[in-house]
Amino acid sequence: MKKEQSIAILGVGNIGSALAKGLLDSKFISPPSLTLTRRNPDKLSAFKERGCIVTDNNIEAVQSSQVIVIAVEPHHMQHVLSEISPLLTDQHTLISVATSWTISKIRNYVSEDVPIVRAMPNTAIAISESMTCLAGPTKHPAMKQTIEMFKCVGDTEIIDEELMTSATALAACGIAFFLRAIRAAAQGGIEIGFHADQAIKMAAQTAKGASELLLQDHQHPEYEIDRVTTPKGCTIAGLNQLEHGGFSSAMIRGITTSAEKAADL
């Protein structure tokens, strides 16, 4: 995506703010080309000070932008889409981060000429480490634009739209699952002699290192596990105890349960 293209983020709350910060910090876009809207624009004063356009007027934001990111809460989507749809043309790219709003549902308000991409980041977007799942026209330039944008705040994966609910369980709810695993590891660390702050730091950094081994070397988890286990060693003894306690099956059940619940929402 060309940096001179203008972007509007409508409904700038936590996700919108994190995305805007990532776009600016990475120099993906210059502040004057970024328009941010919110009912109370005073809460966006930090972005205004950086040179962004801040307003409470969605129509003005759309009129001056080529890429439109709708970051409002789902129950505000109908109003926002009805408000901006007459202004959208095939020269726009529409990106929605609203949960439960499918592309076909959005299409009821938006012309067929307008490319639509759904994006589902997770809370790690706040530190530019999001796993953002994307769905939409994979061959259209709009998807490339969206990938480039969300690469500024983490990594991306294109998925079939029907898997968005499953992605919610694995990548969004999954943040909580891995945090709970880190907390449990830290509690174990306290029991074997470490202070709480030491245990949390050691557990969190160890989890980060484990993730980077997979992301950088592209190996299967069991490959890395085999590298750290030795015959009759302490690692395999601990792993077997975890499995006796149902660790893997509990994680799997947690993810599938979250997916079932998300499907009902």
C-alpha positions as CSV (number, residue, x, y, z in Angstrom):
1,M,0.0,0.0,0.0
2,K,1.4,3.5,-0.9
3,K,2.1,5.5,2.2
4,E,0.5,8.6,0.6
5,Q,-2.9,6.9,0.6
6,S,-5.1,8.3,3.4
7,I,-6.6,6.1,6.1
8,A,-9.6,6.7,8.3
9,I,-10.2,4.7,11.5
10,L,-13.8,5.1,12.6
11,G,-14.6,4.6,16.3
12,V,-11.2,4.7,17.8
13,G,-11.2,2.8,21.0
14,N,-8.5,0.3,22.2
15,I,-8.1,-1.6,19.0
16,G,-8.3,1.6,16.8
17,S,-5.8,3.4,19.0
18,A,-3.4,0.5,18.9
19,L,-3.6,0.2,15.1
20,A,-3.2,4.0,14.7
21,K,-0.1,3.9,16.9
22,G,1.4,1.0,15.0
23,L,0.8,2.7,11.7
24,L,2.5,5.9,12.9
25,D,5.4,4.4,14.8
26,S,6.3,2.2,11.8
27,K,6.1,5.2,9.6
28,F,3.6,3.3,7.4
29,I,1.7,6.5,7.1
30,S,2.3,10.2,7.9
31,P,0.1,11.8,10.6
32,P,-1.7,14.2,8.2
33,S,-2.9,11.2,6.1
34,L,-4.5,9.5,9.1
35,T,-8.0,10.5,10.2
36,L,-9.4,9.2,13.5
37,T,-13.0,9.5,14.7
38,R,-14.6,9.2,18.1
39,R,-17.7,10.5,19.7
40,N,-15.5,12.4,22.1
41,P,-12.5,13.4,20.0
42,D,-10.8,15.0,23.1
43,K,-9.8,11.5,24.1
44,L,-7.6,11.4,20.9
45,S,-5.6,14.5,21.9
46,A,-2.3,12.5,21.8
47,F,-2.9,11.7,18.1
48,K,-3.9,15.3,17.4
49,E,-0.6,16.4,18.9
50,R,1.2,14.1,16.5
51,G,-0.4,15.7,13.6
52,C,-3.3,13.4,12.8
53,I,-6.8,14.6,11.9
54,V,-9.1,14.0,14.8
55,T,-12.9,14.5,14.5
56,D,-16.3,13.2,15.5
57,N,-17.6,13.3,11.9
58,N,-17.5,10.0,10.2
59,I,-18.7,11.4,6.9
60,E,-15.9,13.9,6.7
61,A,-13.4,11.2,7.5
62,V,-14.6,8.9,4.7
63,Q,-14.7,11.8,2.2
64,S,-11.0,12.5,2.7
65,S,-9.8,8.8,2.9
66,Q,-9.2,5.9,0.6
67,V,-8.9,3.1,3.3
68,I,-11.7,3.0,5.9
69,V,-11.3,0.9,9.0
70,I,-14.5,0.4,11.0
71,A,-13.5,-0.2,14.6
72,V,-16.8,0.5,16.4
73,E,-18.5,-1.9,18.7
74,P,-20.8,-4.4,16.9
75,H,-24.0,-2.7,18.0
76,H,-23.0,0.5,16.4
77,M,-22.2,-1.1,13.0
78,Q,-25.6,-0.6,11.5
79,H,-25.7,3.1,12.2
80,V,-22.1,3.7,10.9
81,L,-22.6,1.6,7.7
82,S,-25.9,3.4,7.0
83,E,-24.2,6.7,7.5
84,I,-21.1,6.2,5.3
85,S,-22.4,3.7,2.6
86,P,-23.6,6.4,0.2
87,L,-20.0,7.8,0.1
88,L,-18.2,4.5,-0.6
89,T,-17.0,3.7,-4.1
90,D,-14.7,1.1,-5.8
91,Q,-11.8,3.5,-5.0
92,H,-12.2,2.7,-1.3
93,T,-11.1,-0.3,0.8
94,L,-13.4,-1.2,3.7
95,I,-11.9,-3.0,6.6
96,S,-14.1,-4.2,9.5
97,V,-12.8,-5.3,12.9
98,A,-16.4,-5.7,14.3
99,T,-17.0,-9.2,15.6
100,S,-20.1,-11.1,14.3
101,W,-20.5,-8.9,11.3
102,T,-19.9,-11.1,8.3
103,I,-19.0,-9.8,4.9
104,S,-22.4,-10.7,3.5
105,K,-24.1,-8.8,6.4
106,I,-21.9,-5.8,5.7
107,R,-22.7,-6.1,2.0
108,N,-26.3,-5.4,2.7
109,Y,-25.3,-1.8,3.3
110,V,-22.4,-1.5,0.9
111,S,-22.2,-1.6,-2.9
112,E,-20.8,-4.7,-4.6
113,D,-18.0,-2.4,-6.0
114,V,-16.5,-1.8,-2.6
115,P,-14.0,-4.5,-1.5
116,I,-14.5,-5.6,2.1
117,V,-12.0,-7.3,4.4
118,R,-12.7,-8.6,7.9
119,A,-9.9,-8.4,10.4
120,M,-9.7,-9.9,13.8
121,P,-6.7,-8.8,15.9
122,N,-6.2,-9.9,19.5
123,T,-5.3,-7.8,22.6
124,A,-1.6,-8.1,21.9
125,I,-2.2,-5.4,19.3
126,A,-1.6,-3.0,22.1
127,I,2.2,-3.9,22.0
128,S,2.3,-4.6,18.2
129,E,2.3,-8.3,18.7
130,S,-1.2,-9.2,17.5
131,M,-2.1,-12.3,15.6
132,T,-4.6,-10.8,13.2
133,C,-6.8,-13.1,11.1
134,L,-8.1,-11.8,7.8
135,A,-10.9,-12.9,5.5
136,G,-12.0,-11.4,2.2
137,P,-11.1,-11.3,-1.4
138,T,-7.7,-12.9,-1.3
139,K,-6.7,-11.9,-4.9
140,H,-7.9,-8.3,-4.6
141,P,-5.3,-5.5,-3.9
142,A,-7.5,-4.6,-0.8
143,M,-6.2,-7.8,0.9
144,K,-2.6,-6.8,0.3
145,Q,-3.3,-3.4,1.7
146,T,-4.9,-4.9,4.8
147,I,-2.0,-7.3,5.3
148,E,0.5,-4.5,5.1
149,M,-1.4,-2.4,7.6
150,F,-1.8,-5.1,10.2
151,K,1.8,-6.3,9.8
152,C,2.6,-3.0,11.5
153,V,1.0,-4.4,14.7
154,G,2.0,-8.0,14.6
155,D,1.5,-10.9,12.2
156,T,-1.4,-11.9,9.9
157,E,-3.0,-15.0,8.6
158,I,-5.6,-15.2,5.8
159,I,-8.4,-17.6,6.6
160,D,-11.7,-18.7,5.2
161,E,-14.4,-16.4,6.7
162,E,-16.3,-19.4,8.2
163,L,-13.3,-20.0,10.4
164,M,-13.5,-16.5,12.0
165,T,-15.3,-18.0,15.0
166,S,-12.7,-20.7,15.4
167,A,-10.0,-18.0,15.1
168,T,-11.7,-16.1,18.0
169,A,-11.1,-19.2,20.2
170,L,-7.6,-19.9,19.1
171,A,-6.1,-16.4,18.6
172,A,-8.3,-14.1,20.7
173,C,-9.4,-16.3,23.6
174,G,-6.1,-18.0,23.3
175,I,-4.3,-15.0,24.8
176,A,-6.0,-15.8,28.1
177,F,-5.2,-19.5,27.9
178,F,-1.5,-18.9,27.4
179,L,-1.5,-16.3,30.2
180,R,-3.1,-18.8,32.5
181,A,-0.3,-21.3,31.6
182,I,2.3,-18.8,32.4
183,R,0.7,-18.0,35.7
184,A,0.6,-21.7,36.5
185,A,4.3,-22.0,35.7
186,A,5.1,-19.0,37.9
187,Q,3.1,-20.6,40.8
188,G,5.2,-23.7,40.3
189,G,8.3,-21.5,40.4
190,I,7.2,-20.0,43.7
191,E,6.7,-23.4,45.2
192,I,10.2,-24.4,44.3
193,G,11.8,-21.3,45.9
194,F,11.5,-18.2,43.7
195,H,10.0,-14.9,44.6
196,A,6.8,-14.1,42.8
197,D,8.2,-11.4,40.6
198,Q,11.2,-13.6,39.7
199,A,8.9,-16.5,38.9
200,I,6.6,-14.5,36.6
201,K,9.5,-12.9,34.8
202,M,11.2,-16.3,34.3
203,A,8.0,-18.0,33.2
204,A,7.0,-15.2,30.8
205,Q,10.5,-15.0,29.2
206,T,10.6,-18.8,28.8
207,A,7.2,-18.8,27.1
208,K,8.4,-16.0,24.8
209,G,11.5,-18.0,24.0
210,A,9.5,-21.1,23.2
211,S,7.3,-19.1,20.9
212,E,10.2,-17.6,19.0
213,L,11.8,-21.0,18.5
214,L,8.7,-22.0,16.6
215,L,8.2,-18.7,14.7
216,Q,11.8,-18.3,13.7
217,D,12.9,-21.9,13.0
218,H,9.5,-23.1,11.7
219,Q,9.8,-26.4,13.5
220,H,7.1,-28.6,15.0
221,P,6.8,-28.2,18.8
222,E,7.7,-31.8,19.3
223,Y,11.0,-31.3,17.5
224,E,11.9,-28.6,20.1
225,I,10.6,-30.7,22.9
226,D,12.8,-33.6,21.9
227,R,15.8,-31.3,21.9
228,V,15.3,-30.6,25.6
229,T,14.4,-34.0,26.8
230,T,16.9,-36.7,27.8
231,P,16.4,-40.3,28.8
232,K,15.4,-40.5,32.5
233,G,15.7,-36.7,32.7
234,C,13.9,-34.1,34.6
235,T,12.1,-32.6,31.6
236,I,10.4,-35.8,30.4
237,A,9.4,-36.5,34.0
238,G,7.7,-33.1,34.3
239,L,6.1,-33.5,30.8
240,N,4.7,-36.9,31.7
241,Q,3.3,-35.5,34.9
242,L,1.6,-32.7,33.0
243,E,0.0,-35.2,30.6
244,H,-1.1,-37.4,33.5
245,G,-2.9,-34.3,34.8
246,G,-4.6,-33.8,31.4
247,F,-2.7,-30.7,30.3
248,S,-3.0,-31.1,26.5
249,S,-6.6,-32.4,26.6
250,A,-7.6,-29.6,28.9
251,M,-6.1,-27.0,26.5
252,I,-7.9,-28.6,23.6
253,R,-11.2,-28.7,25.4
254,G,-10.8,-25.1,26.4
255,I,-10.3,-24.0,22.8
256,T,-13.1,-26.1,21.4
257,T,-15.5,-24.9,24.2
258,S,-14.6,-21.3,23.5
259,A,-15.3,-21.9,19.8
260,E,-18.7,-23.4,20.6
261,K,-19.6,-20.5,22.8
262,A,-18.4,-17.9,20.2
263,A,-20.6,-19.6,17.6
264,D,-23.6,-19.0,19.8
265,L,-23.0,-15.3,20.3
